[in-house]
């Protein structure tokens, strides 16, 4: 039996226990991450007594509730001790019948009896760094061989988000407008306050030319954002930063590239030879949603 719980009705102790012992475990479904990215606008679908759970974030427009994955939250879906199609199908049917779905992404472990559209993500699982680096493409390896002049005048540094905020704001791509950009910046800032954000920069001649925003916990390093000064793209600072983070963490943590459907970014990620992990999604255009609201076939 599936129940629908509002935020204030969730037993977070049971939710966390289910999540941490699930086959599908994902950082993006943790309470802290969801609270920050959705501003606590999420509900929970629960199977029996928290045997399986499914977080459902939403936004409100014109007084109506729409299901939409929050910014920087790539995958959610169903979490259970063992992924079972029979149970997942019940969650899927419940979601479709009870909500207006704009965009909802399940996780890469979830399986269903029906075919859903799938999107790409890339991961590197924990392994010895030298083994991981040997798999890099020849092009990526070349990018990591910096000229002596660059080596002499550059450094990699972890900084407080505030130190890189201006650079990140100026080089943030993907935001629709200034208001949207401010929302991204607030999420980064709030994640740092929750001790889950690491900001790493590549400095050349005392100037930041590349920055990474990384979500960090005991199991995962996730690439939430890559920010680059286009004037210095040939210096390959972004490649150097990612390789640096991999070298410091890959022995014990998953490195999650967070995927991309943009060909140039996808090509950049695949140069590190990560594993391709696809995940199912449901998406509807604004026009389709309007038809459903108005019950137009």
C-alpha positions in Angstrom: 0.0 0.0 0.0 1.3 3.4 -1.0 0.6 6.5 1.2 1.2 10.1 0.3 2.7 12.2 3.1 3.1 16.0 3.4 6.5 17.2 4.5 5.4 17.7 8.1 4.0 14.1 8.2 7.2 12.4 7.3 9.0 10.2 9.9 12.5 11.4 8.9 14.2 8.8 11.1 12.5 6.0 9.1 13.1 7.8 5.8 16.8 8.2 6.5 17.1 4.5 7.6 15.3 3.4 4.4 17.5 5.6 2.2 20.8 4.6 3.8 20.0 0.9 3.5 18.7 1.1 0.0 20.1 -0.6 -3.2 19.6 2.7 -5.0 21.2 5.1 -2.4 21.7 8.6 -3.8 23.0 11.7 -2.1 20.3 13.8 -4.0 17.5 12.1 -2.0 19.0 13.0 1.4 16.9 15.2 3.6 19.5 18.0 3.8 20.1 18.1 0.0 16.4 18.1 -0.8 15.5 20.6 1.8 18.0 23.1 0.4 17.4 22.5 -3.3 13.6 22.5 -3.1 13.3 24.9 -0.2 11.5 22.1 1.7 8.8 21.8 -1.0 8.6 18.0 -1.2 6.3 15.3 -0.2 6.9 11.5 0.2 5.3 8.4 -1.1 5.7 5.5 1.3 5.2 1.8 0.6 3.9 0.0 3.7 6.0 1.0 6.8 8.8 2.7 4.9 9.8 -0.5 3.1 10.2 1.7 0.1 10.1 5.5 -0.3 9.9 8.0 -3.1 10.5 11.8 -2.5 8.3 14.0 -4.7 9.4 17.7 -5.0 7.0 20.3 -6.4 6.6 23.9 -7.3 3.4 26.0 -7.3 2.2 28.1 -10.1 -1.2 29.9 -10.3 -2.2 28.0 -7.2 -1.6 24.6 -8.8 1.1 22.1 -7.7 3.5 20.7 -10.4 6.1 18.0 -9.9 9.6 19.2 -10.9 13.0 18.0 -9.9 14.8 21.0 -8.1 17.8 22.7 -9.5 21.0 20.6 -9.2 18.9 17.6 -8.2 19.6 15.1 -11.1 18.0 11.9 -9.8 15.4 10.9 -7.2 13.0 8.0 -7.6 12.3 4.9 -5.5 14.5 3.7 -2.7 14.2 0.3 -1.1 16.4 -2.5 0.2 16.0 -4.3 -3.2 14.8 -2.8 -6.4 11.6 -4.6 -7.4 9.7 -3.9 -10.6 6.4 -4.8 -9.0 6.8 -2.2 -6.3 8.2 0.4 -8.7 5.3 0.1 -11.0 2.9 0.9 -8.1 4.8 4.0 -7.3 4.8 5.0 -11.0 1.1 4.5 -11.4 0.4 6.4 -8.2 2.6 9.3 -9.3 0.9 9.5 -12.7 -2.6 9.4 -11.3 -2.2 11.8 -8.3 0.2 14.5 -9.7 0.7 16.9 -12.5 4.2 15.9 -13.6 6.4 18.5 -15.3 9.6 16.7 -15.0 10.6 13.9 -12.6 13.8 11.8 -12.8 14.1 8.4 -11.2 17.5 6.9 -10.4 19.7 4.7 -12.5 18.8 1.5 -10.5 15.0 1.8 -10.8 13.5 -0.6 -13.3 9.9 -0.6 -14.6 7.7 -2.9 -16.7 7.0 -0.1 -19.1 9.6 1.8 -21.2 10.4 5.3 -20.0 12.6 7.9 -21.7 16.2 7.8 -20.4 18.9 10.3 -19.8 22.6 9.9 -19.4 24.9 10.3 -16.4 28.5 9.4 -15.9 30.3 7.9 -12.8 33.7 6.7 -11.8 33.5 4.1 -9.0 36.1 3.9 -6.2 39.3 2.5 -7.5 43.1 3.1 -7.4 43.8 6.5 -8.9 46.5 5.3 -11.2 44.2 2.7 -12.7 41.5 5.3 -13.2 44.0 7.8 -14.8 45.3 5.1 -17.2 41.8 4.9 -18.7 41.7 8.6 -19.6 41.5 9.3 -23.3 44.8 10.3 -25.0 43.3 13.8 -25.5 42.5 14.2 -21.8 46.0 13.0 -20.8 47.5 15.7 -23.2 45.3 18.4 -21.6 46.7 17.5 -18.2 50.3 18.1 -19.3 50.7 21.8 -18.6 53.4 23.9 -20.0 56.2 24.9 -17.5 55.1 28.6 -17.7 51.6 27.6 -16.6 52.8 25.3 -13.9 55.1 28.0 -12.5 52.3 30.7 -12.4 49.3 28.6 -11.3 47.9 26.8 -8.3 44.9 24.7 -7.3 43.2 26.0 -4.2 40.1 25.1 -2.1 38.3 28.3 -1.1 35.2 29.4 0.7 32.3 29.8 -1.7 32.2 33.6 -1.0 35.7 34.0 -2.4 34.6 32.4 -5.7 31.0 33.7 -5.8 31.7 36.7 -8.1 33.6 34.5 -10.6 30.9 31.8 -10.5 28.1 34.3 -11.0 29.8 35.9 -14.0 30.5 32.5 -15.6 27.4 30.6 -14.6 25.7 29.1 -17.7 22.2 27.6 -17.9 20.4 30.2 -15.8 17.3 31.7 -17.6 17.7 35.1 -16.1 19.2 37.0 -13.1 16.6 35.7 -10.7 17.3 32.2 -11.8 21.1 32.8 -11.3 20.5 34.1 -7.8 18.6 30.9 -7.0 21.6 28.8 -8.0 24.0 30.9 -6.0 21.7 30.6 -2.9 21.7 26.8 -3.2 25.5 26.7 -3.4 25.8 29.1 -0.4 23.3 27.0 1.6 25.0 23.7 0.8 28.3 25.2 2.1 26.6 26.3 5.3 25.4 22.6 5.6 29.1 21.5 5.2 28.3 19.7 1.9 29.9 22.1 -0.6 33.5 22.2 -1.7 34.6 25.0 -4.0 37.9 24.4 -5.8 39.6 26.9 -8.1 42.4 27.0 -10.6 44.3 30.3 -10.2 46.6 31.6 -13.0 48.7 34.7 -12.4 46.7 35.4 -9.2 43.4 35.3 -11.0 40.7 32.6 -10.8 40.1 31.2 -14.3 38.2 28.0 -13.5 36.1 26.8 -10.6 34.2 23.7 -9.5 31.3 23.5 -7.2 31.2 20.0 -5.6 28.8 18.2 -3.4 30.6 16.1 -0.9 29.6 13.5 1.6 31.2 10.3 3.0 30.3 8.3 -0.2 30.2 10.7 -3.1 31.8 13.7 -4.8 29.3 15.1 -7.3 30.1 17.8 -9.8 27.3 20.4 -9.4 28.9 23.0 -11.5 32.0 23.8 -13.7 32.7 27.5 -14.3 35.3 28.7 -16.8 36.7 32.0 -18.0 36.4 31.5 -21.8 39.5 33.7 -22.4 41.7 30.9 -20.8 40.0 27.8 -22.2 43.2 26.6 -23.8 44.9 26.3 -20.4 42.7 23.3 -19.6 42.1 24.4 -16.0 38.8 22.5 -15.7 40.5 19.2 -16.7 43.2 19.8 -14.2 40.8 20.6 -11.4 38.6 17.5 -12.1 41.7 15.2 -12.2 42.9 16.8 -9.0 39.6 16.0 -7.2 39.6 12.5 -8.6 43.1 11.9 -7.4 42.3 13.0 -3.9 39.0 11.0 -3.5 38.5 8.2 -6.0 40.1 5.6 -3.7 37.1 5.7 -1.4 34.3 7.8 -3.1 32.2 7.7 -6.2 32.9 10.7 -8.6 29.6 11.7 -10.1 29.8 13.9 -13.2 26.1 14.6 -13.0 25.7 14.0 -16.8 24.8 16.3 -19.6 22.8 16.2 -22.8 24.9 19.0 -24.3 27.3 17.3 -26.8 30.4 19.4 -26.0 30.0 18.8 -22.2 29.3 15.1 -22.7 32.5 14.8 -24.8 34.5 16.6 -22.1 33.1 14.2 -19.4 33.7 11.0 -21.5 37.4 12.0 -21.9 37.8 10.8 -18.3 36.4 7.4 -19.4 33.6 7.2 -16.8 30.8 4.6 -16.7 27.7 5.5 -18.5 24.6 5.2 -16.2 21.2 6.0 -17.7 18.2 6.8 -15.6 14.4 7.0 -16.5 12.5 10.2 -16.5 9.0 11.5 -17.1 8.6 14.9 -18.7 5.7 16.9 -20.1 5.8 20.1 -22.0 3.9 23.2 -20.7 1.4 22.6 -23.5 0.8 19.0 -22.5 0.4 20.1 -18.9 -2.1 22.8 -19.9 -4.1 20.2 -21.8 -4.3 17.9 -18.8 -5.3 20.8 -16.6 -8.1 21.7 -19.0 -8.8 18.0 -19.7 -8.3 18.5 -23.4 -7.4 15.4 -25.3 
